[in-house]
Amino acid sequence: MREKLDFNAIDEFSQTVIDSLNFTECSEDAFYDVVDLKEFQDNDSETIFTFLKSKIRLIPFGDYLKRYIYLKAGLAGNYHEISVREYQHIIIDSFAENSTPKSFTETTAKMSALAKNWLTQAAVNRSVVFLLGFGLNMNVEDVSAFLVKALRERDFNFKDPMEIIYWHCFRNGYKFPKMLSIKRQYDELGPTSDYYVHEDKTIGVRNTIQGINDDESLLNYLSGFKSGNRTPALSVTAGLWFSELYLKCKSLIADYYNTDESEQQETALRRTAGFSKVWTPSDIDEGDVEKVLCCGTPINKSGNLEKLSASKLSRYFSNKRFSRQHISALLSKSVAVDRFDLMTLNFFLFSQKKEYDMNSKGRYIAFVDSTNEILNECMMGELYIANPYECFLLMCILSDSPLATYADVFELSFDESSEAS
């Protein structure tokens, strides 16, 4: 008999629970249908690959939007069978009722066309979610759920003054015109030299903002964003967590090099004859980390990882693998650390914890708790089983050899002869 584990990921779009619309519950059921199979115990890699290839799908943004409108408007029947036109009319009427324009910027597109796009697109950018938040009169929890679950991105960015203003408006029930008024006041603020918010940890900024209840105090605090040099809106908290997890990963890889015979032989060939090398974390570079975390991905003639587009699971793994190029971009802070970076590094660390070698369920529970703690501190939302990549990591961590399973599934996805279905 299956024993369900707590994902702590119940949807928050509505207080009304409608089983057929609960993406989390449906995905959780599918998860257990796989891990409870005898085939999972006997051949976990093939079973996971078959599941990802044939029995799971990315939930398009349009489905989240339709579900939200369905629940909020109290519609009846199958939400998939309700015409797009009816959803369009609800969006158009709601935008007019809430004094929300069709775009943050000038556009010649018709409102009906934009609404149709939002309802049918697989993905949209963050600005669309914020615009819909005002147009559909969402509360802050609704918008947060769309960001994390529908977009599969981070929650409100408390290092971005505009997102802080949006958050403040959603929490207080302000309409779009009120948001524009606060934005204009912020734009007119001069720089201050006594405080620089960008240097604070994200969680500290969030806690301060959550304690602010009036517009004047908000603007006084936001003036700190105009101090000093222009700084990208990157999360200090996420950066610190990445640095900590990455260093631990490098330490594990260094230990592996020091004990692996084949690696010692390769090292002997690379180093000056007679030089005895003891690997330390500082010796481990981006290429070493790539070699471990991407060991299931084929290498092309140029010595680079095979293009992800060649994988049968590319739609799930896009922008989620630890190539040395991606690691370099993270280290140089030219790109922001995202939730997938943190959960993948934490997955590797838990895959190597020997105390769970005979206790995969214990490993699973500890991994979920640890990862959720990290993601919550970074305002990135907890693990979400309805996201195929996160479901994939959870399946791997529940297998007997998580890293080997992880690599095998990647390898299967590039194998042209694999006909698993």
C-alpha positions in Angstrom: 0.0 0.0 0.0 1.3 3.4 -0.9 2.2 5.8 1.9 1.8 9.4 0.7 4.4 11.9 1.6 3.7 15.5 2.2 4.8 17.7 -0.8 3.4 20.8 1.0 2.4 22.1 -2.4 -1.4 22.5 -2.3 -2.6 25.0 -4.9 -3.7 28.3 -3.5 -5.6 29.8 -6.5 -8.9 29.2 -4.7 -10.3 28.1 -1.4 -12.7 25.9 -3.3 -11.0 22.5 -4.0 -12.1 20.9 -7.2 -10.3 17.6 -7.7 -10.4 17.7 -11.5 -8.7 21.1 -11.5 -6.0 20.3 -8.9 -2.9 20.0 -11.0 -0.8 19.2 -7.9 -3.0 16.3 -6.8 -3.2 14.9 -10.3 0.5 15.0 -10.7 1.1 13.5 -7.2 -1.2 10.6 -8.1 0.8 10.1 -11.4 4.0 10.2 -9.3 2.9 7.5 -7.0 1.5 5.4 -9.8 5.1 5.2 -11.1 7.2 4.8 -8.0 4.8 2.2 -6.6 5.4 0.0 -9.7 7.6 -3.1 -9.4 9.3 -1.9 -12.5 10.5 1.2 -10.7 12.3 -0.9 -8.2 13.7 -3.2 -10.9 14.5 -0.7 -13.6 14.0 2.8 -12.3 15.8 4.7 -15.2 13.7 3.1 -17.9 10.5 3.6 -15.9 11.2 7.3 -15.3 12.1 7.9 -18.9 8.9 6.2 -20.1 6.9 8.3 -17.7 8.5 11.6 -18.8 8.4 10.8 -22.4 4.8 9.6 -22.7 2.8 10.2 -19.5 3.4 13.7 -18.3 3.2 17.1 -19.9 4.1 20.6 -19.1 0.9 22.4 -18.0 0.6 25.4 -20.3 0.1 28.9 -18.9 -3.2 29.1 -20.6 -4.6 26.2 -18.5 -3.6 27.9 -15.3 -5.3 31.1 -16.5 -8.5 29.3 -17.6 -8.6 27.4 -14.3 -8.3 30.6 -12.3 -11.1 32.3 -14.2 -13.2 29.2 -14.0 -13.0 29.1 -10.2 -13.2 32.8 -9.6 -16.2 33.4 -12.0 -18.0 30.3 -10.6 -18.4 28.7 -14.0 -20.0 25.3 -14.4 -19.1 22.2 -16.5 -15.7 21.1 -17.8 -13.3 24.1 -17.9 -11.6 22.6 -20.9 -14.9 22.6 -22.9 -15.8 26.2 -22.2 -15.0 28.2 -25.3 -12.0 30.5 -25.4 -14.4 33.3 -26.4 -16.2 33.1 -23.1 -12.9 33.3 -21.2 -12.0 36.3 -23.4 -15.1 38.1 -22.6 -14.6 37.6 -18.8 -11.0 39.0 -19.1 -12.1 42.0 -21.2 -14.9 42.9 -18.8 -12.7 42.4 -15.7 -10.0 44.6 -17.1 -12.5 47.4 -17.8 -14.1 47.0 -14.4 -10.7 47.3 -12.7 -9.4 50.2 -14.8 -6.5 48.2 -16.2 -5.1 48.9 -19.7 -4.4 46.1 -22.1 -0.6 46.5 -21.8 2.0 48.2 -19.7 3.3 49.9 -22.9 1.7 51.3 -26.0 0.4 48.6 -28.3 -1.9 48.5 -31.4 -3.1 45.0 -30.5 -6.7 44.6 -29.7 -7.7 43.5 -26.2 -9.6 40.5 -27.5 -6.4 39.3 -29.4 -4.2 39.8 -26.3 -6.7 37.9 -24.1 -6.8 35.0 -26.6 -3.0 34.8 -26.6 -2.9 34.7 -22.8 -5.5 31.9 -22.8 -3.7 29.8 -25.4 0.0 30.3 -24.9 2.3 27.8 -23.2 4.3 30.5 -21.5 4.2 34.3 -21.0 6.6 36.7 -19.4 6.4 38.1 -15.8 4.9 41.4 -16.9 1.8 39.6 -18.3 1.2 38.0 -14.9 1.4 41.3 -13.1 -0.9 42.9 -15.7 -3.4 40.1 -15.2 -3.1 40.5 -11.5 -4.5 44.0 -11.8 -6.9 43.2 -14.6 -8.4 40.2 -12.8 -8.2 41.8 -9.3 -6.0 39.1 -7.9 -4.7 39.1 -4.4 -1.0 38.8 -3.6 -1.3 35.0 -3.1 -2.9 34.5 -6.5 -0.1 36.4 -8.3 2.6 34.6 -6.3 1.1 31.2 -7.3 1.1 32.2 -11.0 4.7 33.3 -10.8 6.0 30.1 -9.2 3.6 27.4 -10.6 2.4 28.7 -13.9 5.6 30.4 -15.0 7.9 28.1 -13.0 9.9 31.1 -11.9 10.8 32.8 -8.7 8.2 34.5 -6.5 8.1 38.3 -6.3 11.6 39.7 -6.6 12.2 41.9 -3.6 15.3 43.3 -5.1 13.3 44.9 -7.9 11.6 48.1 -6.9 8.8 47.7 -9.4 8.0 44.2 -8.2 8.0 45.5 -4.6 5.5 48.2 -5.7 3.3 45.5 -7.4 3.4 43.4 -4.3 2.4 46.3 -2.1 -0.5 47.1 -4.4 -1.8 43.5 -4.6 -1.5 43.1 -0.8 -3.5 46.3 -0.3 -6.0 45.8 -3.0 -4.9 48.8 -5.0 -6.1 49.2 -8.6 -3.9 49.9 -11.6 -4.2 53.7 -11.4 -3.1 53.7 -7.8 0.0 51.6 -8.8 0.9 54.1 -11.5 0.7 56.9 -9.0 3.1 55.2 -6.6 5.4 54.3 -9.5 5.5 58.0 -10.6 6.4 59.1 -7.1 9.2 56.5 -7.0 10.5 57.6 -10.4 10.7 61.2 -9.0 12.7 60.2 -6.0 16.3 61.4 -5.9 19.1 59.1 -4.9 20.0 58.8 -1.2 23.5 58.1 0.0 22.9 56.8 3.5 21.5 53.4 2.7 21.9 50.9 -0.1 19.2 48.2 -0.2 20.8 46.1 -2.9 23.5 44.9 -0.5 20.9 43.4 1.9 19.8 39.8 1.8 16.6 39.2 0.0 14.8 37.7 3.0 15.7 40.8 5.0 14.3 43.1 2.4 11.2 41.0 2.2 10.7 41.1 5.9 11.1 44.8 6.0 8.6 45.4 3.1 6.1 43.1 4.8 6.2 45.3 7.8 5.4 48.5 5.8 1.7 49.3 5.7 1.5 52.8 4.2 2.6 54.3 0.8 4.9 57.0 2.3 6.9 54.5 4.3 7.2 52.3 1.3 8.6 55.1 -0.9 11.0 56.1 1.9 12.4 52.6 1.9 12.5 52.3 -1.8 14.7 55.4 -2.0 17.5 53.1 -0.9 17.4 51.4 -4.3 18.6 54.6 -5.9 21.8 54.8 -3.8 25.2 54.1 -5.3 25.8 52.4 -8.6 23.1 50.7 -10.6 23.0 47.0 -9.6 21.1 44.2 -11.3 18.1 43.0 -9.4 19.8 39.7 -8.3 18.9 37.9 -5.1 21.7 38.1 -2.5 20.1 35.2 -0.6 19.9 33.0 -3.7 23.5 33.9 -4.5 24.7 33.0 -1.1 22.9 29.7 -1.2 24.3 28.9 -4.6 27.8 29.6 -3.3 27.4 27.4 -0.3 25.9 24.5 -2.3 28.4 24.8 -5.1 31.4 24.7 -2.7 30.0 21.6 -1.0 29.6 20.0 -4.5 33.2 20.9 -5.4 34.3 19.3 -2.1 32.5 16.1 -2.9 34.0 16.0 -6.4 37.5 16.6 -5.0 37.1 13.7 -2.5 35.9 11.6 -5.4 39.0 12.4 -7.4 41.2 11.6 -4.5 39.8 8.1 -4.1 39.0 7.1 -7.7 41.7 5.1 -9.4 40.8 6.0 -13.0 40.9 9.7 -12.1 44.2 9.3 -10.3 45.6 7.7 -13.5 44.3 10.5 -15.6 45.7 13.1 -13.1 49.1 11.4 -13.3 49.1 11.9 -17.1 48.1 15.5 -16.8 50.5 16.5 -14.1 54.3 16.7 -14.1 55.8 13.2 -13.6 56.5 12.5 -10.0 54.1 15.3 -8.7 51.7 13.9 -6.1 48.4 15.7 -6.4 45.8 15.9 -3.6 42.7 17.5 -4.9 41.0 20.3 -3.0 37.8 22.2 -3.7 39.7 25.1 -5.2 41.1 22.7 -7.9 37.6 21.8 -9.1 36.5 24.0 -11.9 33.3 24.3 -14.0 34.4 21.6 -16.3 34.8 19.1 -13.4 31.3 19.9 -12.1 29.9 19.5 -15.6 31.5 16.2 -16.0 29.8 14.9 -12.9 26.4 16.5 -13.2 26.0 16.0 -16.9 27.7 12.6 -17.1 24.7 11.2 -18.9 24.8 13.7 -21.8 26.9 12.7 -24.8 29.9 14.8 -25.8 30.2 16.1 -29.4 33.3 16.3 -31.5 34.1 19.7 -30.2 34.2 18.4 -26.7 31.0 20.2 -25.7 27.8 18.7 -24.4 25.4 17.5 -27.1 22.8 20.1 -27.9 19.8 19.7 -25.7 17.5 19.9 -28.7 18.7 16.3 -29.5 17.1 15.0 -26.3 13.7 13.4 -26.4 13.1 15.3 -23.1 14.4 18.7 -24.2 11.0 20.4 -23.4 11.5 19.5 -19.7 15.2 19.9 -19.3 15.7 23.1 -21.2 17.9 25.6 -19.3 18.2 23.2 -16.4 21.5 21.3 -17.0 24.8 22.3 -15.4 27.0 22.9 -18.4 30.3 24.6 -17.7 29.0 27.7 -19.6 26.0 28.0 -17.4 28.1 27.6 -14.3 30.5 30.3 -15.5 27.6 32.7 -16.1 26.3 32.0 -12.6 29.7 32.6 -11.0 30.2 35.8 -12.9 26.6 36.9 -11.9 25.8 37.6 -15.5 22.7 35.5 -15.0 20.6 35.1 -11.9 20.5 32.0 -9.8 17.1 30.3 -10.3 15.2 27.6 -8.3 16.4 24.9 -10.7 20.0 25.7 -10.0 19.5 25.4 -6.3 17.4 22.2 -6.3 19.8 20.5 -8.8 22.9 21.2 -6.6 21.0 20.1 -3.5 19.9 16.9 -5.4 23.5 16.1 -6.1 24.5 16.6 -2.4 21.7 14.3 -1.2 22.5 11.7 -3.9 25.9 11.3 -2.2 24.8 11.0 1.4 25.8 7.5 2.5 23.5 7.5 5.5 20.6 7.1 3.1 22.0 4.2 1.0 19.6 1.8 2.5 16.8 4.3 3.2 15.6 5.9 0.0 12.4 7.1 1.7 14.4 8.9 4.4 16.6 10.5 1.8 13.5 11.6 -0.1 11.9 13.2 2.9 15.2 14.9 4.0 15.7 16.2 0.4 12.2 17.7 0.2 12.5 19.4 3.6 16.0 20.8 2.9 15.2 22.0 -0.6 11.9 23.6 0.5 13.8 25.4 3.3 16.3 26.8 0.7 13.6 27.8 -1.8 11.4 29.5 0.8 14.3 31.5 2.1 15.0 32.6 -1.5 11.3 33.5 -2.1 11.2 30.9 -4.9 8.3 28.7 -3.9 8.5 25.1 -2.7 9.1 22.0 -4.8 6.1 21.7 -7.2 5.3 18.1 -8.3 3.4 19.3 -11.4 6.6 20.6 -12.9 8.1 17.7 -14.9 11.7 18.5 -14.0 11.0 18.7 -10.3 8.9 15.5 -10.5 12.0 13.9 -12.3 14.3 14.9 -9.5 11.9 13.5 -6.8 11.7 10.2 -8.7 15.5 10.0 -8.9 16.0 10.8 -5.3 13.6 8.0 -4.4 15.6 5.5 -6.4 18.4 3.3 -5.0 21.2 5.2 -6.8 19.9 8.8 -7.4 22.8 10.2 -9.4 23.2 7.1 -11.6 19.4 7.2 -12.3 19.6 10.9 -13.1 22.4 10.3 -15.5 20.8 7.2 -17.1 17.6 9.0 -17.8 19.5 11.8 -19.6 21.5 9.2 -21.5 18.3 7.4 -22.6 16.8 10.7 -23.8 19.7 11.0 -26.3 19.7 7.4 -27.3 18.2 7.2 -30.8 17.6 3.5 -30.4 15.5 4.0 -27.3 11.9 3.3 -28.1 10.6 3.3 -24.6 7.0 4.6 -24.6 
